[in-house]
Amino acid sequence: MAQLPEEITTTVLELQRRLLVVIDRATATGFAILQQYGETETTLIALEDLDNVRERANTYYSRFHTLLVRIAESQPFADTAMLELLNRSIEQAQATVEAAQATIQEEKRNFNIP
């Protein structure tokens, strides 16, 4: 098995946890908006934004799962391209989580969702 430094594994697993939180909060916020305001032009835009947030978070969550499994199955070392993809994905996912959290908070404020 190709070994990753513990710091990288911990970072990825923490990012996966944060991505799950984003998926949950985006879904809950969309549900609350739909329940309180129904489908209007304004809410449909917000719901689409939240769907995009959820999809991006899900993409990175799945990518990390796939990369970690492939790296773990690599013998005796992980492919350099795979490690570069993992590092690039970490950077992109960190930015995505921050942007996603900001979008969720903005939609909550726009619709007075606690």
C-alpha positions as CSV (number, residue, x, y, z in Angstrom):
1,M,0.0,0.0,0.0
2,A,1.3,3.5,-0.8
3,Q,1.5,5.5,2.3
4,L,0.4,9.1,2.5
5,P,1.7,11.4,5.2
6,E,-0.7,11.4,8.1
7,E,-1.1,15.2,7.7
8,I,-2.5,14.8,4.2
9,T,-4.8,11.9,5.2
10,T,-6.1,14.0,8.1
11,T,-6.6,17.0,5.9
12,V,-8.6,15.0,3.4
13,L,-10.8,13.3,6.0
14,E,-11.4,16.7,7.7
15,L,-12.4,18.2,4.3
16,Q,-14.7,15.3,3.6
17,R,-16.4,16.0,7.0
18,R,-16.7,19.7,6.1
19,L,-18.1,18.8,2.7
20,L,-20.8,16.6,4.3
21,V,-21.7,19.5,6.5
22,V,-22.0,21.7,3.5
23,I,-24.2,19.2,1.7
24,D,-26.4,18.9,4.8
25,R,-26.8,22.6,5.4
26,A,-27.4,23.4,1.7
27,T,-30.1,20.8,1.6
28,A,-31.7,21.9,4.9
29,T,-31.6,25.6,3.8
30,G,-33.2,24.8,0.4
31,F,-35.9,22.7,2.2
32,A,-36.6,25.6,4.6
33,I,-36.9,28.1,1.8
34,L,-39.2,25.9,-0.2
35,Q,-41.4,25.2,2.8
36,Q,-41.7,28.9,3.8
37,Y,-41.9,30.6,0.5
38,G,-42.8,28.0,-2.1
39,E,-41.6,28.1,-5.7
40,T,-41.3,31.6,-7.0
41,E,-38.8,33.2,-9.4
42,T,-36.7,34.4,-6.5
43,T,-36.7,31.1,-4.6
44,L,-36.0,29.1,-7.7
45,I,-32.8,31.1,-8.2
46,A,-31.8,30.5,-4.5
47,L,-32.6,26.8,-4.8
48,E,-30.5,26.5,-7.9
49,D,-27.6,28.2,-6.1
50,L,-28.0,25.8,-3.2
51,D,-28.2,22.8,-5.6
52,N,-24.9,24.0,-7.2
53,V,-23.3,24.2,-3.8
54,R,-24.4,20.7,-3.0
55,E,-23.2,19.3,-6.3
56,R,-19.7,20.9,-6.0
57,A,-19.4,19.6,-2.4
58,N,-20.5,16.1,-3.5
59,T,-18.1,16.1,-6.4
60,Y,-15.1,16.8,-4.1
61,Y,-16.3,14.3,-1.5
62,S,-16.5,11.6,-4.1
63,R,-13.2,12.6,-5.7
64,F,-11.4,12.3,-2.4
65,H,-13.0,8.9,-1.7
66,T,-11.8,7.6,-5.1
67,L,-8.3,9.1,-4.8
68,L,-7.7,7.8,-1.3
69,V,-8.8,4.2,-2.4
70,R,-6.6,4.3,-5.5
71,I,-3.6,5.6,-3.6
72,A,-4.1,3.0,-0.9
73,E,-4.2,0.2,-3.6
74,S,-1.0,1.6,-5.3
75,Q,2.1,-0.6,-5.0
76,P,4.7,0.2,-4.0
77,F,4.2,4.0,-4.4
78,A,1.4,6.2,-5.6
79,D,1.6,7.6,-9.0
80,T,3.0,11.2,-9.1
81,A,0.0,12.4,-11.2
82,M,-2.4,11.0,-8.6
83,L,-0.6,12.7,-5.8
84,E,-0.6,16.0,-7.7
85,L,-4.3,15.6,-8.4
86,L,-4.9,15.0,-4.6
87,N,-2.9,18.1,-3.7
88,R,-4.8,20.2,-6.3
89,S,-8.1,18.8,-5.1
90,I,-7.3,19.7,-1.5
91,E,-6.7,23.3,-2.4
92,Q,-9.8,23.5,-4.6
93,A,-12.0,21.8,-2.0
94,Q,-10.8,24.2,0.7
95,A,-11.8,27.2,-1.4
96,T,-15.1,25.5,-2.4
97,V,-16.0,24.8,1.3
98,E,-15.4,28.5,2.1
99,A,-17.4,29.7,-0.8
100,A,-20.2,27.2,-0.2
101,Q,-20.6,28.3,3.4
102,A,-20.8,31.9,2.4
103,T,-23.5,31.1,-0.2
104,I,-25.5,29.2,2.3
105,Q,-25.3,32.0,4.9
106,E,-26.2,34.6,2.2
107,E,-29.4,32.6,1.2
108,K,-30.3,32.2,4.9
109,R,-30.1,35.9,5.4
110,N,-32.0,36.7,2.2
111,F,-34.9,34.5,3.3
112,N,-34.6,35.0,7.1
113,I,-33.8,31.3,7.7
114,P,-32.3,30.7,11.2
